[in-house]
Amino acid sequence: MKLDFDSALITGTAGFIGFHLSKRLLEDGYRVLGVDNLNDYYDPQLKQARLEILKSFTGFSFFRTDLADSDGLERIFKDEPVEVVVNLAAQAGVRYSLTNPQAYVESNLVGFVNILECCRHHAVKHLVFASSSSVYGANTNMPFSVHDNVDHPVSLYAASKKSNELMAHTYSHLFDLPCTGLRFFTVYGPWGRPDMALFLFTKATLEGKPIDVFNHGKMKRDFTYIDDIVEGVVRVMKNLPESNPEWSGDAPDPGTSYARYKIYNIGNNNPVELMDFIEAIENALGKKAIKNFMDLQPGDVPATYADVGDLIRDVGFKPATSIEEGIVRFVEWYKKYYRM
């Protein structure tokens, strides 16, 4: 079922994906209510620079609010008409969750419940929320399918994202709130997060410093370019989830439900070897990286690979940007932003 809307509330709007999605919606003529707490998990100046671009659009309104602040969030929903919500605000990072678990509880659990409550009480037409490919955890059945069981996460970050999916299903069941979860697969591109491999590898290589290559390079990732992610999100926003009339508790399908609830993978459907990824960076930079080979880190998985069949069927879209093209665009942005 298609949904028409004029405005959207985007949480994490100063973040990597939130910025690109907000910018796309604003360019398309939508009104965007942006919510972000502008924390210092990574360089706040990068977040401010993204935000300044968004503030140049007349249709953009910004609210500096933490999702864990239920009263602050409630005031936004009470004062502003909210039709569609895209929840992208979260404490990200697998490795950071090993040392700072409380940050994930506050943002990804408490904050998400607050979002659900606001959507419930203010008749939001569609809640779209970010999950992660990390939820597949110990699952080795490739490609990862939304119809597979994902009950064995290997990091607290992954567990928090799986929890979001469970919470959203509960609210869809109890309050008929249409909810769609999106499992993103290793998103990269201009304005990306400084803690991600592409950013770290580019910076270190340009500075002549070594890069840490985990699992001795024997890793595969379904790298997905940011423009492909945004196109998928926009299409999903307009596509209301419908109940699955064939769903059965005797053989439950994790990707659909009797409730108005759906899960999609958004990935490139083309896993890339880590060493090939590094080579693409070297080619874009015209400089070889110094490699420090290391063991697999706790919480990491050796490979990710997205089955995007449901996304293609329901919204007619499949990510297709090649890793070589995407990395060249990132490097061009990086050199321009840092005046190199």
C-alpha positions as CSV (number, residue, x, y, z in Angstrom):
1,M,0.0,0.0,0.0
2,K,1.4,3.4,-1.0
3,L,1.6,6.3,1.4
4,D,1.6,10.0,0.5
5,F,3.1,12.4,3.0
6,D,4.4,15.9,3.1
7,S,6.8,15.9,6.1
8,A,9.0,13.5,7.9
9,L,10.8,13.4,11.3
10,I,14.3,12.1,11.0
11,T,16.3,11.2,14.1
12,G,20.0,11.2,13.8
13,T,19.7,13.9,11.2
14,A,23.3,15.1,11.8
15,G,24.6,11.6,11.4
16,F,25.9,10.0,8.2
17,I,22.8,8.3,6.9
18,G,20.4,10.8,8.6
19,F,22.1,13.7,6.8
20,H,22.0,12.2,3.4
21,L,18.3,11.1,3.8
22,S,17.3,14.5,5.1
23,K,19.1,16.3,2.2
24,R,17.4,14.0,-0.3
25,L,13.9,14.6,1.1
26,L,14.5,18.4,1.3
27,E,15.7,18.5,-2.3
28,D,12.5,16.6,-3.3
29,G,10.4,19.2,-1.6
30,Y,9.4,17.5,1.7
31,R,9.5,19.2,5.0
32,V,12.0,17.6,7.4
33,L,12.0,17.8,11.2
34,G,15.6,16.8,12.3
35,V,16.4,15.4,15.7
36,D,19.9,14.9,17.0
37,N,21.8,15.2,20.3
38,L,25.1,16.0,18.6
39,N,27.1,13.8,20.9
40,D,30.8,13.4,20.7
41,Y,31.1,9.7,19.8
42,Y,33.0,11.1,16.8
43,D,34.1,14.5,15.6
44,P,31.2,16.9,16.4
45,Q,32.5,19.4,13.8
46,L,31.7,16.9,11.1
47,K,28.1,16.7,12.4
48,Q,27.9,20.5,12.6
49,A,29.1,20.8,9.0
50,R,26.4,18.4,7.8
51,L,23.8,20.2,9.9
52,E,24.8,23.6,8.3
53,I,24.0,22.2,4.9
54,L,20.6,21.1,6.0
55,K,19.9,24.4,7.7
56,S,20.3,26.1,4.3
57,F,16.9,24.6,3.2
58,T,13.8,26.5,4.2
59,G,11.9,23.2,4.8
60,F,14.2,22.1,7.6
61,S,13.7,22.5,11.3
62,F,16.2,21.2,13.8
63,F,15.7,20.0,17.4
64,R,18.7,19.2,19.6
65,T,17.2,16.5,21.7
66,D,18.4,13.2,23.1
67,L,16.0,10.2,22.4
68,A,16.4,9.2,26.0
69,D,14.7,12.5,27.0
70,S,11.1,11.4,26.8
71,D,9.7,14.8,27.7
72,G,11.8,16.6,25.1
73,L,10.8,14.2,22.4
74,E,7.1,14.4,23.4
75,R,7.2,18.2,23.0
76,I,8.4,17.9,19.4
77,F,5.6,15.4,18.5
78,K,3.0,17.6,20.3
79,D,4.1,20.8,18.7
80,E,4.8,19.6,15.1
81,P,2.6,17.5,12.8
82,V,4.5,14.3,12.2
83,E,3.4,11.9,9.5
84,V,6.3,9.6,9.0
85,V,9.2,8.9,11.3
86,V,12.6,7.5,10.3
87,N,14.6,6.5,13.3
88,L,18.3,6.5,12.5
89,A,19.6,7.9,15.8
90,A,21.5,5.2,17.7
91,Q,24.8,4.4,19.4
92,A,26.7,2.8,16.6
93,G,29.8,0.6,16.5
94,V,30.3,-3.1,17.3
95,R,33.7,-2.7,19.1
96,Y,32.6,0.4,21.1
97,S,29.8,-1.7,22.6
98,L,32.4,-4.0,24.3
99,T,33.6,-1.1,26.4
100,N,30.6,1.3,26.7
101,P,27.5,-0.9,27.0
102,Q,25.5,1.7,28.9
103,A,25.5,4.0,25.8
104,Y,23.7,1.4,23.8
105,V,21.1,0.9,26.5
106,E,20.3,4.6,26.8
107,S,20.2,5.3,23.0
108,N,19.2,2.1,21.3
109,L,16.8,0.7,24.0
110,V,15.4,3.6,26.1
111,G,15.5,6.0,23.2
112,F,13.7,3.6,20.9
113,V,10.9,2.9,23.4
114,N,10.4,6.7,23.6
115,I,10.2,6.9,19.8
116,L,7.6,4.1,19.8
117,E,5.5,5.8,22.5
118,C,5.5,9.1,20.6
119,C,4.5,7.3,17.3
120,R,1.7,5.5,19.2
121,H,0.2,8.6,20.8
122,H,0.5,10.9,17.9
123,A,-1.0,8.7,15.1
124,V,2.2,8.4,13.1
125,K,1.3,6.8,9.7
126,H,4.6,4.9,9.3
127,L,7.7,4.2,11.5
128,V,10.8,3.2,9.6
129,F,13.7,2.3,11.7
130,A,17.4,1.3,11.3
131,S,18.4,-2.1,12.2
132,S,21.7,-3.7,11.1
133,S,23.3,-6.6,9.3
134,S,24.9,-7.3,12.6
135,V,21.8,-9.0,13.8
136,Y,22.6,-12.0,11.8
137,G,25.4,-12.7,14.3
138,A,26.4,-16.4,14.3
139,N,24.2,-17.2,11.3
140,T,26.3,-18.6,8.5
141,N,23.6,-19.2,5.9
142,M,24.5,-17.0,3.0
143,P,23.2,-14.7,1.6
144,F,21.6,-13.4,4.8
145,S,17.8,-13.5,4.5
146,V,15.2,-11.6,6.5
147,H,13.4,-15.0,6.6
148,D,16.2,-16.5,8.6
149,N,16.3,-16.8,12.4
150,V,18.5,-14.1,14.0
151,D,18.5,-15.1,17.7
152,H,22.2,-15.5,18.1
153,P,23.8,-12.0,18.1
154,V,27.6,-11.7,18.9
155,S,27.7,-8.1,20.1
156,L,25.6,-5.9,22.4
157,Y,25.2,-3.5,19.4
158,A,23.6,-6.4,17.4
159,A,21.5,-7.4,20.4
160,S,20.2,-3.8,20.7
161,K,19.2,-3.7,17.1
162,K,17.4,-7.1,17.3
163,S,15.7,-5.7,20.4
164,N,14.5,-2.8,18.3
165,E,12.9,-5.2,15.8
166,L,11.1,-7.0,18.6
167,M,9.9,-3.8,20.2
168,A,8.6,-2.5,16.9
169,H,6.7,-5.7,16.3
170,T,5.1,-5.5,19.7
171,Y,3.8,-1.9,19.0
172,S,2.6,-2.9,15.6
173,H,0.7,-5.8,17.2
174,L,-0.7,-3.9,20.2
175,F,-1.4,-0.5,18.6
176,D,-1.6,-1.2,14.9
177,L,1.4,1.0,14.2
178,P,2.9,0.3,10.8
179,C,6.6,-0.5,11.3
180,T,9.3,-1.3,8.8
181,G,12.8,-2.2,9.9
182,L,15.9,-1.8,7.6
183,R,19.0,-4.0,8.1
184,F,21.8,-1.8,6.6
185,F,24.9,-3.5,5.3
186,T,28.2,-1.7,5.8
187,V,27.2,1.8,4.5
188,Y,29.9,4.0,3.1
189,G,30.4,7.2,1.1
190,P,31.0,11.0,1.3
191,W,30.4,12.5,4.7
192,G,30.8,9.0,6.3
193,R,31.6,8.2,9.9
194,P,35.3,8.5,10.9
195,D,35.2,5.2,12.8
196,M,34.4,3.2,9.7
197,A,37.0,1.3,7.8
198,L,36.9,3.4,4.6
199,F,37.5,6.6,6.6
200,L,40.2,5.1,8.8
201,F,42.0,3.4,5.9
202,T,42.0,6.6,3.8
203,K,43.2,8.8,6.5
204,A,46.0,6.4,7.6
205,T,47.2,5.7,4.1
206,L,47.4,9.4,3.2
207,E,49.4,10.0,6.4
208,G,51.7,7.1,5.8
209,K,50.5,5.2,8.9
210,P,49.6,1.5,9.0
211,I,46.1,0.2,8.8
212,D,44.7,-2.6,11.0
213,V,43.6,-5.5,8.8
214,F,41.5,-7.8,10.9
215,N,41.2,-11.6,10.5
216,H,44.4,-11.3,8.4
217,G,42.3,-9.9,5.5
218,K,40.0,-12.9,5.3
219,M,36.8,-10.8,5.6
220,K,34.0,-10.1,3.3
221,R,31.5,-7.2,3.5
222,D,28.5,-6.3,1.5
223,F,29.5,-2.6,1.2
224,T,26.6,-0.4,0.3
225,Y,27.0,3.1,-1.1
226,I,25.1,5.8,0.7
227,D,23.0,7.0,-2.3
228,D,21.7,3.4,-2.7
229,I,20.8,3.3,0.9
230,V,18.9,6.6,0.7
231,E,17.0,5.5,-2.4
232,G,16.0,2.4,-0.7
233,V,14.8,4.2,2.5
234,V,12.8,6.8,0.5
235,R,11.0,4.0,-1.4
236,V,10.3,2.1,1.8
237,M,8.9,5.2,3.5
238,K,6.3,5.4,0.8
239,N,5.4,1.7,1.0
240,L,3.2,0.9,4.0
241,P,3.8,-2.6,5.4
242,E,0.8,-4.9,5.2
243,S,0.0,-8.0,7.3
244,N,0.9,-11.3,5.8
245,P,-2.3,-13.4,5.5
246,E,-0.3,-16.6,5.2
247,W,1.7,-16.0,8.4
248,S,1.4,-18.9,10.8
249,G,2.6,-19.4,14.4
250,D,3.3,-23.0,13.5
251,A,5.9,-21.9,11.1
252,P,6.6,-18.3,11.9
253,D,8.3,-16.1,9.2
254,P,10.7,-13.7,11.0
255,G,10.6,-11.3,8.0
256,T,6.8,-10.7,8.0
257,S,3.9,-10.9,10.4
258,Y,0.2,-11.0,10.9
259,A,0.7,-7.4,12.1
260,R,1.6,-4.5,9.9
261,Y,5.3,-5.1,10.2
262,K,8.1,-5.8,7.7
263,I,11.9,-6.3,7.7
264,Y,14.1,-5.6,4.7
265,N,17.8,-6.0,4.0
266,I,19.4,-3.1,2.2
267,G,22.8,-4.3,0.9
268,N,24.7,-4.3,-2.4
269,N,24.1,-8.1,-2.8
270,N,27.7,-8.4,-3.8
271,P,30.2,-9.1,-1.0
272,V,33.7,-7.7,-1.5
273,E,36.9,-9.3,-0.1
274,L,38.6,-6.9,2.4
275,M,41.9,-7.1,0.5
276,D,40.0,-6.0,-2.7
277,F,38.4,-3.2,-0.8
278,I,41.8,-2.0,0.4
279,E,43.2,-2.3,-3.2
280,A,40.3,-0.1,-4.4
281,I,41.3,2.6,-1.8
282,E,44.9,2.4,-2.9
283,N,44.0,2.8,-6.5
284,A,41.8,5.8,-5.7
285,L,44.5,7.4,-3.6
286,G,47.4,6.4,-5.9
287,K,49.3,5.2,-2.8
288,K,49.9,1.9,-1.2
289,A,48.6,1.2,2.4
290,I,50.9,-0.2,5.1
291,K,49.1,-3.2,6.4
292,N,49.1,-4.5,10.0
293,F,47.5,-7.9,9.9
294,M,45.5,-8.9,13.1
295,D,43.2,-11.5,14.4
296,L,39.4,-11.3,14.2
297,Q,38.1,-8.9,16.8
298,P,35.4,-9.9,19.4
299,G,31.9,-9.1,18.1
300,D,33.0,-9.1,14.4
301,V,31.6,-11.6,11.9
302,P,33.8,-12.8,9.0
303,A,31.3,-12.1,6.2
304,T,28.1,-10.3,5.4
305,Y,26.0,-10.9,2.3
306,A,22.5,-9.4,1.8
307,D,19.5,-11.2,0.2
308,V,17.6,-8.2,-1.2
309,G,14.8,-10.2,-2.9
310,D,12.0,-8.8,-0.8
311,L,13.2,-5.2,-1.3
312,I,13.3,-5.7,-5.1
313,R,9.8,-7.3,-5.1
314,D,8.1,-4.7,-2.8
315,V,9.7,-1.4,-3.8
316,G,11.4,-2.2,-7.1
317,F,15.0,-1.3,-6.1
318,K,18.3,-3.0,-5.8
319,P,21.6,-1.2,-4.8
320,A,24.0,-1.3,-7.6
321,T,26.9,1.2,-7.1
322,S,30.2,-0.6,-7.5
323,I,32.8,-0.4,-4.7
324,E,35.3,1.2,-7.1
325,E,32.9,4.0,-8.1
326,G,31.8,4.6,-4.5
327,I,35.4,4.7,-3.1
328,V,36.5,7.3,-5.7
329,R,33.5,9.5,-4.7
330,F,34.5,9.2,-1.1
331,V,38.1,10.0,-1.7
332,E,37.1,13.1,-3.7
333,W,34.9,14.3,-0.9
334,Y,37.6,13.5,1.8
335,K,40.3,15.5,0.0
336,K,37.9,18.4,-0.6
337,Y,36.6,18.5,3.0
338,Y,40.0,18.3,4.6
339,R,41.6,20.6,1.9
340,M,44.2,18.1,0.7
